[in-house]
């Protein structure tokens, strides 16, 4: 799945910088999936932008919005 992403080149070396930490991105997606599975009252989750860090440097969500059932 990761190799089929159209923005794949952005995860690899860009402008001489090291590649993004793909393992951390996969972990984020797995945790989000689990969160949504555990909490069906979450009907919408938006985080933007997500800054993918280099390997070992960590990543960061700068803004997030969560909409719950009935909210």
N, CA, C and O atoms as a GROMACS GRO file, in nm:
protein
  284
    1UNK      N    1   0.082  -0.119   0.000
    1UNK     CA    2   0.000   0.000   0.000
    1UNK      C    3   0.087   0.126   0.000
    1UNK      O    4   0.059   0.220  -0.074
    2UNK      N    5   0.191   0.128   0.082
    2UNK     CA    6   0.275   0.248   0.090
    2UNK      C    7   0.338   0.282  -0.044
    2UNK      O    8   0.353   0.399  -0.077
    3UNK      N    9   0.375   0.181  -0.121
    3UNK     CA   10   0.442   0.206  -0.248
    3UNK      C   11   0.346   0.258  -0.354
    3UNK      O   12   0.391   0.311  -0.456
    4UNK      N   13   0.213   0.244  -0.333
    4UNK     CA   14   0.118   0.290  -0.434
    4UNK      C   15   0.070   0.433  -0.411
    4UNK      O   16  -0.006   0.486  -0.493
    5UNK      N   17   0.113   0.496  -0.304
    5UNK     CA   18   0.072   0.634  -0.275
    5UNK      C   19   0.132   0.727  -0.380
    5UNK      O   20   0.252   0.720  -0.409
    6UNK      N   21   0.049   0.814  -0.438
    6UNK     CA   22   0.097   0.904  -0.544
    6UNK      C   23   0.206   0.999  -0.494
    6UNK      O   24   0.294   1.038  -0.571
    7UNK      N   25   0.200   1.036  -0.368
    7UNK     CA   26   0.299   1.130  -0.313
    7UNK      C   27   0.420   1.055  -0.256
    7UNK      O   28   0.493   1.110  -0.174
    8UNK      N   29   0.441   0.934  -0.300
    8UNK     CA   30   0.550   0.848  -0.250
    8UNK      C   31   0.684   0.920  -0.248
    8UNK      O   32   0.761   0.904  -0.153
    9UNK      N   33   0.713   0.996  -0.350
    9UNK     CA   34   0.843   1.064  -0.359
    9UNK      C   35   0.864   1.160  -0.242
    9UNK      O   36   0.979   1.185  -0.204
   10UNK      N   37   0.757   1.212  -0.184
   10UNK     CA   38   0.771   1.303  -0.071
   10UNK      C   39   0.820   1.232   0.055
   10UNK      O   40   0.874   1.296   0.145
   11UNK      N   41   0.802   1.099   0.061
   11UNK     CA   42   0.850   1.023   0.176
   11UNK      C   43   0.997   0.987   0.163
   11UNK      O   44   1.063   0.952   0.260
   12UNK      N   45   1.046   0.996   0.041
   12UNK     CA   46   1.186   0.961   0.016
   12UNK      C   47   1.271   1.088   0.024
   12UNK      O   48   1.220   1.196   0.054
   13UNK      N   49   1.397   1.074  -0.003
   13UNK     CA   50   1.486   1.190   0.004
   13UNK      C   51   1.438   1.304  -0.086
   13UNK      O   52   1.414   1.284  -0.205
   14UNK      N   53   1.423   1.422  -0.028
   14UNK     CA   54   1.382   1.541  -0.101
   14UNK      C   55   1.479   1.653  -0.069
   14UNK      O   56   1.504   1.683   0.048
   15UNK      N   57   1.533   1.714  -0.171
   15UNK     CA   58   1.625   1.827  -0.155
   15UNK      C   59   1.740   1.796  -0.061
   15UNK      O   60   1.780   1.881   0.019
   16UNK      N   61   1.793   1.676  -0.070
   16UNK     CA   62   1.908   1.639   0.010
   16UNK      C   63   1.877   1.605   0.155
   16UNK      O   64   1.969   1.575   0.232
   17UNK      N   65   1.751   1.608   0.193
   17UNK     CA   66   1.711   1.576   0.330
   17UNK      C   67   1.693   1.425   0.343
   17UNK      O   68   1.668   1.357   0.243
   18UNK      N   69   1.706   1.371   0.464
   18UNK     CA   70   1.684   1.227   0.483
   18UNK      C   71   1.537   1.191   0.460
   18UNK      O   72   1.451   1.279   0.462
   19UNK      N   73   1.507   1.063   0.438
   19UNK     CA   74   1.368   1.022   0.416
   19UNK      C   75   1.283   1.037   0.542
   19UNK      O   76   1.333   1.037   0.654
   20UNK      N   77   1.152   1.050   0.518
   20UNK     CA   78   1.057   1.056   0.630
   20UNK      C   79   1.055   0.920   0.700
   20UNK      O   80   1.089   0.818   0.641
   21UNK      N   81   1.015   0.921   0.825
   21UNK     CA   82   1.008   0.799   0.905
   21UNK      C   83   0.880   0.723   0.870
   21UNK      O   84   0.776   0.744   0.931
   22UNK      N   85   0.889   0.635   0.771
   22UNK     CA   86   0.772   0.560   0.726
   22UNK      C   87   0.715   0.469   0.834
   22UNK      O   88   0.594   0.450   0.841
   23UNK      N   89   0.800   0.413   0.916
   23UNK     CA   90   0.751   0.325   1.023
   23UNK      C   91   0.661   0.404   1.118
   23UNK      O   92   0.560   0.351   1.166
   24UNK      N   93   0.695   0.528   1.144
   24UNK     CA   94   0.612   0.611   1.231
   24UNK      C   95   0.479   0.644   1.163
   24UNK      O   96   0.376   0.649   1.229
   25UNK      N   97   0.481   0.665   1.032
   25UNK     CA   98   0.357   0.691   0.959
   25UNK      C   99   0.264   0.570   0.963
   25UNK      O  100   0.143   0.584   0.982
   26UNK      N  101   0.321   0.452   0.946
   26UNK     CA  102   0.241   0.329   0.954
   26UNK      C  103   0.183   0.314   1.095
   26UNK      O  104   0.066   0.280   1.110
   27UNK      N  105   0.264   0.340   1.196
   27UNK     CA  106   0.217   0.332   1.335
   27UNK      C  107   0.102   0.430   1.359
   27UNK      O  108   0.004   0.395   1.426
   28UNK      N  109   0.112   0.550   1.306
   28UNK     CA  110   0.006   0.650   1.319
   28UNK      C  111  -0.123   0.598   1.258
   28UNK      O  112  -0.229   0.609   1.319
   29UNK      N  113  -0.116   0.543   1.138
   29UNK     CA  114  -0.236   0.493   1.072
   29UNK      C  115  -0.298   0.376   1.146
   29UNK      O  116  -0.420   0.365   1.156
   30UNK      N  117  -0.215   0.288   1.199
   30UNK     CA  118  -0.267   0.175   1.277
   30UNK      C  119  -0.334   0.223   1.406
   30UNK      O  120  -0.440   0.173   1.443
   31UNK      N  121  -0.274   0.320   1.472
   31UNK     CA  122  -0.333   0.373   1.596
   31UNK      C  123  -0.464   0.447   1.568
   31UNK      O  124  -0.559   0.437   1.645
   32UNK      N  125  -0.467   0.524   1.458
   32UNK     CA  126  -0.592   0.592   1.421
   32UNK      C  127  -0.702   0.492   1.391
   32UNK      O  128  -0.816   0.511   1.432
   33UNK      N  129  -0.668   0.387   1.321
   33UNK     CA  130  -0.765   0.282   1.290
   33UNK      C  131  -0.820   0.221   1.418
   33UNK      O  132  -0.940   0.198   1.430
   34UNK      N  133  -0.732   0.194   1.512
   34UNK     CA  134  -0.775   0.136   1.640
   34UNK      C  135  -0.862   0.234   1.718
   34UNK      O  136  -0.963   0.194   1.777
   35UNK      N  137  -0.824   0.361   1.719
   35UNK     CA  138  -0.903   0.464   1.788
   35UNK      C  139  -1.044   0.470   1.731
   35UNK      O  140  -1.141   0.473   1.807
   36UNK      N  141  -1.055   0.471   1.600
   36UNK     CA  142  -1.187   0.479   1.537
   36UNK      C  143  -1.268   0.352   1.559
   36UNK      O  144  -1.390   0.357   1.569
   37UNK      N  145  -1.201   0.239   1.565
   37UNK     CA  146  -1.268   0.113   1.594
   37UNK      C  147  -1.319   0.109   1.738
   37UNK      O  148  -1.429   0.061   1.764
   38UNK      N  149  -1.239   0.158   1.830
   38UNK     CA  150  -1.275   0.157   1.972
   38UNK      C  151  -1.381   0.262   2.007
   38UNK      O  152  -1.451   0.248   2.108
   39UNK      N  153  -1.393   0.366   1.926
   39UNK     CA  154  -1.484   0.478   1.958
   39UNK      C  155  -1.573   0.508   1.837
   39UNK      O  156  -1.546   0.603   1.763
   40UNK      N  157  -1.678   0.429   1.818
   40UNK     CA  158  -1.766   0.450   1.703
   40UNK      C  159  -1.840   0.584   1.708
   40UNK      O  160  -1.898   0.626   1.608
   41UNK      N  161  -1.838   0.651   1.820
   41UNK     CA  162  -1.901   0.784   1.829
   41UNK      C  163  -1.823   0.891   1.752
   41UNK      O  164  -1.874   1.000   1.729
   42UNK      N  165  -1.700   0.860   1.713
   42UNK     CA  166  -1.622   0.952   1.630
   42UNK      C  167  -1.668   0.932   1.486
   42UNK      O  168  -1.648   0.827   1.426
   43UNK      N  169  -1.731   1.037   1.431
   43UNK     CA  170  -1.782   1.027   1.294
   43UNK      C  171  -1.694   1.102   1.195
   43UNK      O  172  -1.705   1.083   1.074
   44UNK      N  173  -1.607   1.187   1.245
   44UNK     CA  174  -1.517   1.261   1.157
   44UNK      C  175  -1.391   1.296   1.234
   44UNK      O  176  -1.397   1.338   1.350
   45UNK      N  177  -1.278   1.280   1.169
   45UNK     CA  178  -1.150   1.313   1.229
   45UNK      C  179  -1.065   1.379   1.121
   45UNK      O  180  -1.042   1.321   1.015
   46UNK      N  181  -1.020   1.498   1.149
   46UNK     CA  182  -0.942   1.573   1.050
   46UNK      C  183  -0.818   1.626   1.119
   46UNK      O  184  -0.827   1.696   1.219
   47UNK      N  185  -0.702   1.592   1.066
   47UNK     CA  186  -0.580   1.654   1.115
   47UNK      C  187  -0.500   1.703   0.996
   47UNK      O  188  -0.470   1.629   0.903
   48UNK      N  189  -0.467   1.830   1.005
   48UNK     CA  190  -0.399   1.893   0.892
   48UNK      C  191  -0.335   2.022   0.941
   48UNK      O  192  -0.405   2.105   0.999
   49UNK      N  193  -0.212   2.042   0.920
   49UNK     CA  194  -0.120   1.953   0.854
   49UNK      C  195  -0.056   1.852   0.949
   49UNK      O  196  -0.053   1.872   1.070
   50UNK      N  197  -0.007   1.746   0.890
   50UNK     CA  198   0.074   1.647   0.961
   50UNK      C  199   0.216   1.662   0.910
   50UNK      O  200   0.241   1.646   0.790
   51UNK      N  201   0.307   1.691   0.999
   51UNK     CA  202   0.448   1.706   0.960
   51UNK      C  203   0.521   1.576   0.988
   51UNK      O  204   0.548   1.542   1.104
   52UNK      N  205   0.554   1.504   0.884
   52UNK     CA  206   0.627   1.379   0.897
   52UNK      C  207   0.774   1.411   0.923
   52UNK      O  208   0.838   1.480   0.845
   53UNK      N  209   0.824   1.360   1.034
   53UNK     CA  210   0.964   1.384   1.069
   53UNK      C  211   1.058   1.286   1.004
   53UNK      O  212   1.016   1.186   0.945
   54UNK      N  213   1.185   1.316   1.014
   54UNK     CA  214   1.288   1.225   0.964
   54UNK      C  215   1.302   1.111   1.063
   54UNK      O  216   1.256   1.121   1.177
   55UNK      N  217   1.364   1.003   1.021
   55UNK     CA  218   1.379   0.887   1.108
   55UNK      C  219   1.440   0.927   1.241
   55UNK      O  220   1.545   0.991   1.247
   56UNK      N  221   1.370   0.889   1.348
   56UNK     CA  222   1.420   0.913   1.483
   56UNK      C  223   1.393   1.052   1.537
   56UNK      O  224   1.429   1.079   1.651
   57UNK      N  225   1.332   1.141   1.459
   57UNK     CA  226   1.309   1.278   1.505
   57UNK      C  227   1.166   1.304   1.549
   57UNK      O  228   1.139   1.407   1.610
   58UNK      N  229   1.074   1.214   1.519
   58UNK     CA  230   0.935   1.234   1.558
   58UNK      C  231   0.859   1.315   1.455
   58UNK      O  232   0.917   1.384   1.372
   59UNK      N  233   0.727   1.305   1.463
   59UNK     CA  234   0.636   1.376   1.373
   59UNK      C  235   0.539   1.456   1.456
   59UNK      O  236   0.537   1.445   1.579
   60UNK      N  237   0.457   1.538   1.390
   60UNK     CA  238   0.370   1.627   1.467
   60UNK      C  239   0.243   1.660   1.389
   60UNK      O  240   0.247   1.689   1.270
   61UNK      N  241   0.129   1.654   1.458
   61UNK     CA  242   0.002   1.702   1.404
   61UNK      C  243  -0.013   1.845   1.456
   61UNK      O  244  -0.008   1.868   1.577
   62UNK      N  245  -0.031   1.941   1.366
   62UNK     CA  246  -0.040   2.080   1.408
   62UNK      C  247  -0.181   2.125   1.441
   62UNK      O  248  -0.199   2.214   1.524
   63UNK      N  249  -0.280   2.064   1.380
   63UNK     CA  250  -0.418   2.102   1.406
   63UNK      C  251  -0.506   1.979   1.388
   63UNK      O  252  -0.485   1.900   1.295
   64UNK      N  253  -0.604   1.962   1.478
   64UNK     CA  254  -0.690   1.845   1.471
   64UNK      C  255  -0.832   1.883   1.509
   64UNK      O  256  -0.855   1.965   1.597
   65UNK      N  257  -0.927   1.820   1.438
   65UNK     CA  258  -1.068   1.841   1.469
   65UNK      C  259  -1.135   1.704   1.473
   65UNK      O  260  -1.115   1.621   1.384
   66UNK      N  261  -1.214   1.682   1.577
   66UNK     CA  262  -1.287   1.556   1.592
   66UNK      C  263  -1.435   1.590   1.606
   66UNK      O  264  -1.472   1.674   1.688
   67UNK      N  265  -1.520   1.523   1.526
   67UNK     CA  266  -1.664   1.542   1.536
   67UNK      C  267  -1.725   1.412   1.586
   67UNK      O  268  -1.699   1.304   1.534
   68UNK      N  269  -1.808   1.426   1.689
   68UNK     CA  270  -1.873   1.310   1.750
   68UNK      C  271  -2.018   1.301   1.704
   68UNK      O  272  -2.074   1.400   1.657
   69UNK      N  273  -2.078   1.184   1.718
   69UNK     CA  274  -2.219   1.164   1.684
   69UNK      C  275  -2.301   1.269   1.759
   69UNK      O  276  -2.285   1.288   1.879
   70UNK      N  277  -2.389   1.336   1.686
   70UNK     CA  278  -2.477   1.435   1.748
   70UNK      C  279  -2.412   1.569   1.775
   70UNK      O  280  -2.479   1.661   1.824
   71UNK      N  281  -2.286   1.582   1.745
   71UNK     CA  282  -2.218   1.711   1.773
   71UNK      C  283  -2.216   1.798   1.651
   71UNK      O  284  -2.163   1.909   1.655
   0.00000   0.00000   0.00000
